[in-house]
Every structure is written in C-alpha cells, then in structure tokens.
Amino acid sequence: MLKIEHTNNSYILQPQDCAMKITHNWFRVEYWRQKEAIITSKQGRAPAWFIEYQENQIGVLKHYWRGGLIGRVLSDQYLFVGLTHTRVYKEFKLLTELKTLNLPVPAPIAAYVETHFGIYRADILTEAISGAKSLCEVLRQRVADNVELQAVGRTIAEFHNNGVYHDDLNINNVLFDKQGVVHLIDFDKGDIREQETTWQQANIDRLERSFKKEASKWPAFFFEKRHWQTLHNAYKAHLNS
C-alpha cells in the first residue's frame, strides 16, 4: 500500500510506513542546491541527482523525460488520465512490491506528480545504492570475474522466478554495491506478470545486445563471448530453481 497526499494539482507518494514529512520542494533540484545537499549527478538524457536528504542518507532524484521523436516535442509532458495510470505511480508501486519480496532494488522514498490542463510531469526519489558501480562501468575498466558474472546471472533469474519483468534490462541498469551484491535499477514500464519464456528470453536478449552496444561505444571494453556464456549459464541454472 502507498500513502498518497493530494493537494490542489499535485500528489506526493510515499511507502505506507514512511514517517518522513516530504514536501514538493524535495523534487526541486534548486532546493537541494540551496541547502548544499547535492553530492553529485549523472548527466545525460535523463539526469540523476544524488542528494543528502537526511544526515548520511543519500537519495537519487530523477525527473521523467520522454524519449524518441515524441520527446523532442513534449519532453516531460504526459497525458493525465488518473494517478494510477501514471508511469511514476506504477514504478513506485512496483518498487515497494519488489522490496517486500526482498529483491535487490533501490528502496523507494517518495514520488511526485504535478498536473496541469490534462497533462502531468513527475519525479521519483529512491535510496542510493552504497558504492554502486554499473556493470558497464566495471567492464570499461577491467574484466568482470566469474563470481561477478555468475552473480548477475543468478540475480536476473531471481527476478524472473518472481515474475518480474524489466522493460530496459541493460548493463547500465545492473549495479554492484560496495559489497559486490548485484542490484537492478530503473523499473519504469516494468511489472510483475505470469512467468513465461517469451518475455524472459526477450529480457535476456536485450541484456546481451547491450553488451555489444556498449562495446562499440568505448575504446576499452573488457568483454568476450565466453563471459556472456558464464553469465547465461548461471542464469539458466537458477531459473525456476
């Protein structure tokens, strides 16, 4: 269950057990900049801002942006037909469910929806994963060892065994924390569904393509076909186990 605060043309979403008082300012980058609470950021089409929202507590703040050709026109605007139909509501609710299943995902802190004349814009705030480094970042620096590759395969199988579909499973959305535990991030358009080979294989195929895509982008990228086989073998061994 979610706790939802609705005032005028905005909604703030929190997990049911969250006791923090969160206002709309929490979703404004300038608010955190004035408090000198921005730790760092990752820039790109969809920037992520790392903020210290409480003492020694780091969160990741992201705005929802459209991609593709339509994104050039509407950028961050979406048709509003009810809160439960928004992308942010669906992702936030899914994250709370995945945490209940004890799956390794970022803990949801809060989300924000602002409506205006039938459109909405949205933001999401999640707990930062301590010491996180993406699988892509690792492979740009060195070869991933068998233990790491097998951990990735097992983790993805664990999600699939729980019926979790990830709409954009790629090596930038696979993170290792500082203890080496694998996490998955970015569950926009994801859901929990009946286990079925077709969508599970589509997830795996997308992941494999992302290795090839990233390898073509960087002058140094330490990944070979045998590494994929190690990962895939671990995935198959733990699928439905």
Backbone torsions as a table, in degrees:
resi	resn	phi	psi	omega
1	MET	NA	149.6	179.0
2	LEU	-113.9	151.8	172.5
3	LYS	-98.7	123.6	-174.3
4	ILE	-122.9	125.0	176.4
5	GLU	-108.4	119.6	-177.0
6	HIS	-115.4	118.8	177.0
7	THR	-134.6	124.4	179.5
8	ASN	51.4	-111.3	-175.3
9	ASN	-109.9	28.0	-178.4
10	SER	-140.8	158.4	177.8
11	TYR	-132.7	138.7	170.4
12	ILE	-118.1	126.3	-179.6
13	LEU	-107.1	138.9	175.2
14	GLN	-142.9	157.8	170.4
15	PRO	-60.7	150.7	-175.4
16	GLN	-57.5	-33.9	-175.0
17	ASP	-93.3	8.2	-178.5
18	CYS	-77.5	128.5	-177.7
19	ALA	-102.2	-4.2	-177.9
20	MET	-71.9	143.0	175.2
21	LYS	-89.3	107.3	-175.8
22	ILE	-111.9	131.2	179.5
23	THR	-113.7	173.9	-179.6
24	HIS	-62.7	-23.7	179.2
25	ASN	-61.8	-27.1	-179.1
26	TRP	-60.9	-17.9	-176.1
27	PHE	-105.1	16.8	177.9
28	ARG	-112.7	119.0	-179.0
29	VAL	-59.5	-37.7	-178.1
30	GLU	-62.9	-33.5	178.1
31	TYR	-60.2	-45.5	-179.4
32	TRP	-73.3	-31.5	177.1
33	ARG	-64.7	-42.4	179.0
34	GLN	-65.1	-30.8	177.9
35	LYS	-84.7	1.1	-176.8
36	GLU	53.5	42.8	-175.8
37	ALA	-109.5	3.7	177.3
38	ILE	-82.3	120.7	-178.5
39	ILE	-83.5	-49.6	178.6
40	THR	-166.3	-176.4	177.3
41	SER	-150.6	157.7	170.6
42	LYS	-117.2	115.9	-175.3
43	GLN	-92.7	163.7	-177.7
44	GLY	153.8	-160.2	179.6
45	ARG	-61.3	-36.0	179.0
46	ALA	-126.9	88.6	-176.8
47	PRO	-61.5	149.9	174.7
48	ALA	-123.4	131.4	-178.3
49	TRP	-110.7	126.5	179.3
50	PHE	-96.6	118.7	-172.8
51	ILE	-125.9	147.1	173.7
52	GLU	-92.5	92.5	-174.0
53	TYR	-80.4	-22.8	170.0
54	GLN	-141.7	166.2	-178.2
55	GLU	-56.3	121.6	179.6
56	ASN	62.5	19.4	177.0
57	GLN	-117.8	116.9	-175.5
58	ILE	-108.2	132.1	176.7
59	GLY	-120.6	163.3	177.8
60	VAL	-115.8	120.0	-178.5
61	LEU	-105.1	125.3	-179.7
62	LYS	-133.0	139.7	173.6
63	HIS	-94.5	151.1	177.7
64	TYR	-88.9	122.6	179.3
65	TRP	-121.4	143.8	174.9
66	ARG	-78.5	150.0	174.5
67	GLY	-109.2	-179.3	175.5
68	GLY	68.2	-164.3	-176.7
69	LEU	-64.2	-38.9	-178.1
70	ILE	-65.5	-27.9	179.0
71	GLY	-65.5	-25.0	178.9
72	ARG	-71.0	-22.1	-178.5
73	VAL	-100.0	-49.4	-173.7
74	LEU	-98.4	-14.1	177.9
75	SER	49.8	-84.8	-175.2
76	ASP	-121.5	21.4	-176.4
77	GLN	-103.1	133.4	179.9
78	TYR	-131.0	148.3	177.8
79	LEU	-69.1	129.1	-178.9
80	PHE	-98.6	114.8	177.1
81	VAL	-124.1	23.3	179.9
82	GLY	127.9	144.1	-174.5
83	LEU	-56.2	-44.4	-174.4
84	THR	-68.7	-11.6	178.2
85	HIS	-94.1	-4.7	-178.6
86	THR	-75.7	151.7	179.9
87	ARG	-63.7	-38.4	-176.8
88	VAL	-68.9	-39.3	178.1
89	TYR	-61.1	-45.7	-177.9
90	LYS	-63.5	-42.9	-179.7
91	GLU	-68.4	-42.9	-178.1
92	PHE	-64.1	-44.7	178.2
93	LYS	-62.0	-41.7	179.1
94	LEU	-62.1	-43.3	179.4
95	LEU	-60.4	-40.7	178.4
96	THR	-63.6	-37.6	179.0
97	GLU	-69.0	-39.2	-179.5
98	LEU	-67.9	-36.6	176.1
99	LYS	-65.1	-36.8	177.1
100	THR	-62.2	-33.0	177.9
101	LEU	-81.7	1.4	-178.9
102	ASN	60.8	33.2	175.1
103	LEU	-87.4	146.6	-174.9
104	PRO	-77.4	88.8	177.3
105	VAL	-132.8	162.7	176.2
106	PRO	-64.1	137.9	177.8
107	ALA	-70.0	129.3	177.4
108	PRO	-73.3	133.5	178.7
109	ILE	-103.8	-54.1	-178.7
110	ALA	-165.0	162.6	175.5
111	ALA	-143.0	160.1	-173.0
112	TYR	-139.1	134.8	175.9
113	VAL	-128.9	128.8	176.9
114	GLU	-122.1	126.8	-177.0
115	THR	-109.4	151.2	179.6
116	HIS	-161.8	115.2	177.2
117	PHE	51.2	47.1	173.6
118	GLY	82.2	5.4	175.4
119	ILE	-122.5	163.9	175.7
120	TYR	-138.3	156.2	169.7
121	ARG	-124.8	154.1	-171.3
122	ALA	-147.6	157.4	178.0
123	ASP	-141.6	155.8	177.4
124	ILE	-137.6	140.8	178.8
125	LEU	-122.5	122.5	179.6
126	THR	-126.9	161.6	177.6
127	GLU	-69.4	135.1	175.8
128	ALA	-72.5	143.7	176.5
129	ILE	-85.3	122.4	-171.9
130	SER	-61.1	125.5	176.4
131	GLY	65.8	23.4	-171.7
132	ALA	-65.4	140.5	173.2
133	LYS	-141.4	129.7	-177.5
134	SER	-72.5	158.8	176.3
135	LEU	-60.1	-35.7	177.0
136	CYS	-62.3	-43.8	179.5
137	GLU	-63.5	-38.6	177.7
138	VAL	-61.7	-47.6	-174.8
139	LEU	-71.3	-17.7	174.3
140	ARG	-77.1	-16.2	-177.1
141	GLN	-107.6	-32.4	-173.7
142	ARG	-165.4	172.6	173.7
143	VAL	-75.6	135.3	172.6
144	ALA	-77.3	134.2	-178.6
145	ASP	-79.2	171.5	-176.0
146	ASN	-61.1	-36.4	179.8
147	VAL	-61.5	-43.3	179.9
148	GLU	-67.1	-45.0	-178.8
149	LEU	-64.5	-40.9	178.5
150	GLN	-66.5	-35.8	177.9
151	ALA	-64.0	-39.1	177.0
152	VAL	-62.7	-47.9	-179.6
153	GLY	-60.6	-44.1	179.5
154	ARG	-64.1	-41.5	-177.3
155	THR	-64.6	-44.1	178.8
156	ILE	-63.2	-39.5	176.4
157	ALA	-61.8	-37.7	178.7
158	GLU	-62.2	-42.4	176.5
159	PHE	-63.6	-46.5	-179.2
160	HIS	-64.1	-35.2	177.8
161	ASN	-64.6	-23.1	176.9
162	ASN	-97.9	10.1	176.9
163	GLY	75.7	21.5	-175.4
164	VAL	-89.5	118.6	177.0
165	TYR	-98.0	127.7	176.4
166	HIS	-108.2	121.4	-173.5
167	ASP	-73.5	-21.5	-176.9
168	ASP	-138.0	62.4	-178.5
169	LEU	-77.1	105.2	178.1
170	ASN	-143.0	170.4	-171.0
171	ILE	-73.2	-8.1	171.5
172	ASN	-82.9	-17.9	-179.8
173	ASN	-102.3	9.6	173.2
174	VAL	-110.0	116.7	-175.5
175	LEU	-117.6	145.6	167.8
176	PHE	-104.1	132.3	173.5
177	ASP	-84.8	-176.4	-173.8
178	LYS	-69.1	-15.3	174.3
179	GLN	-94.1	-0.7	-179.6
180	GLY	88.2	6.2	178.3
181	VAL	-74.9	137.2	-178.2
182	VAL	-86.4	134.8	175.9
183	HIS	-127.0	151.9	170.7
184	LEU	-110.3	141.5	179.5
185	ILE	-128.0	171.5	175.3
186	ASP	64.3	79.3	-178.2
187	PHE	-102.1	23.8	173.0
188	ASP	-58.4	128.7	-179.6
189	LYS	71.1	9.2	174.9
190	GLY	-84.6	170.8	176.0
191	ASP	-164.8	176.7	173.0
192	ILE	-108.2	126.5	-174.8
193	ARG	-140.7	174.0	176.3
194	GLU	-62.7	139.5	177.8
195	GLN	-63.9	133.5	-177.6
196	GLU	-157.2	133.6	-173.7
197	THR	-58.7	-35.9	-173.6
198	THR	-60.7	-52.2	-177.4
199	TRP	-74.1	-31.9	177.6
200	GLN	-63.7	-44.5	179.2
201	GLN	-66.8	-35.3	177.4
202	ALA	-63.0	-38.2	175.1
203	ASN	-60.5	-47.5	-178.1
204	ILE	-65.8	-40.2	178.3
205	ASP	-62.5	-39.8	179.1
206	ARG	-64.9	-40.4	177.8
207	LEU	-62.1	-45.2	-179.4
208	GLU	-61.9	-41.0	178.9
209	ARG	-62.8	-32.6	-177.6
210	SER	-67.6	-31.5	174.6
211	PHE	-60.9	-46.6	-178.2
212	LYS	-66.6	-39.4	179.6
213	LYS	-63.3	-48.0	-178.6
214	GLU	-68.6	-34.6	178.9
215	ALA	-61.6	-31.5	-179.5
216	SER	-79.5	-12.3	-175.4
217	LYS	-93.5	-27.5	-169.4
218	TRP	-113.3	141.5	179.3
219	PRO	-65.1	-29.8	176.0
220	ALA	-124.0	124.5	179.5
221	PHE	-154.1	114.8	-168.6
222	PHE	-98.0	81.9	-179.6
223	PHE	-153.2	133.7	179.6
224	GLU	-129.0	167.7	-177.5
225	LYS	-56.3	-37.9	-179.2
226	ARG	-64.0	-29.4	177.8
227	HIS	-68.3	-40.7	177.2
228	TRP	-61.6	-40.2	-178.7
229	GLN	-63.3	-38.0	177.3
230	THR	-62.2	-46.2	179.0
231	LEU	-62.7	-47.9	-175.6
232	HIS	-66.6	-37.1	177.6
233	ASN	-62.6	-40.5	178.2
234	ALA	-65.7	-39.4	177.6
235	TYR	-60.6	-50.4	-176.9
236	LYS	-64.7	-36.5	-178.1
237	ALA	-66.2	-29.6	-175.7
238	HIS	-103.8	-5.6	178.6
239	LEU	-69.0	123.0	-179.9
240	ASN	63.7	20.9	179.3
241	SER	-85.4	NA	NA
